[in-house]
Amino acid sequence: MKKVVYVEWDDSASSAGSIWKNKETVANFNTCRCKTIGFVIKETKDTLTIVSSSDGGDYVSGDMSIPKSAIRKRRIVRWKK
C-alpha cells in the first residue's frame, strides 16, 4: 500500500430532492469543508484517489476521487512503529 494522507477539501452543496424552492433558499447554501484520511491509490495532475480500507493486496473499499482544485490542506500521515 502506498502512503496515507490527511486531506481537507471543499465539497459541493445541493438541496435534497427535486422540489421547487425560492432563490433565497438556494443562495444560502454553503459548501462543506470535509476531512478525510486514506490510502493513496492513484494521483494525477487533476485528482487524488484514496481508499479508507485495504486488505494489503488488490482489494480496497471506501474509494473517493477528489479534484485537486478542491483540496485546501494535505499532509502525509506517519506513525511510529
N, C-alpha and C positions, 0 to 999 in steps of 0.2 A: 504494500500500500504506500502511496506517496505521502506527501506532507499533509498535516492537519492545519486548517486555518480558522480563525475567527473573523467573521465578516459583518460589518454593519452596512445595510443597504436600504435605499428608499423604495418602498413598494408602491404600486399604483393603487388608486382608490376608485371604487364604483359603488353605487347603491345596489342593494339586493333587489332581484326581481326585475320585471319589465313594466312596472306600473308608471303611470304618468305622474310627474311631480313638477313643482314650480321651479323656476330658475334660481331663486334664492336658496332653496334647499340644496341644489346641486352645487352652487357657488361656495357653500360652506363645507364641502367635503375636504378632508385632509388626508395627505399621504401618510403612510406609516413607516417609521424607522424600525426595521427588522434587525435582529441579531441572530446570527447562525454560526454554528461550529460544524465543520465537516471535513471529510477526506477529499482531497483534490483528485478528481478523476481525469479531467481534461481542462486545458486552458488555451483559449485562442486570443487574438488581439481584441475581440469584442465580448467574449463571455468567459465566465468561470463556472465550471460544472463540478458540483460537490455531492457527496452522499453522506447520510448520517450513520449508516451501518455497513459493515463488510464482513464477510466470512474469512477474510485474509487471502482469498483466492479470486475467483472470477465472478462471484455473486455479491451484489450490493443491493441496498434498499434506501429509500428516502432521498431519491435523486432530485436535484434542483440546478437549473442553469440560470445564473444571474447575469444580466447585462453589466458590463464593467462601468458603463456610464451611470449606473445606479449605486455603485459601491462608494461609500463615504469613508470607510476605515477598514483596514485589512492587516491582520497580524498573524504570523506563524505561531502555532501553539506548540510549546515544548514542555516536557515534563521530565522530572528526574527519575531514574530507574532505581 
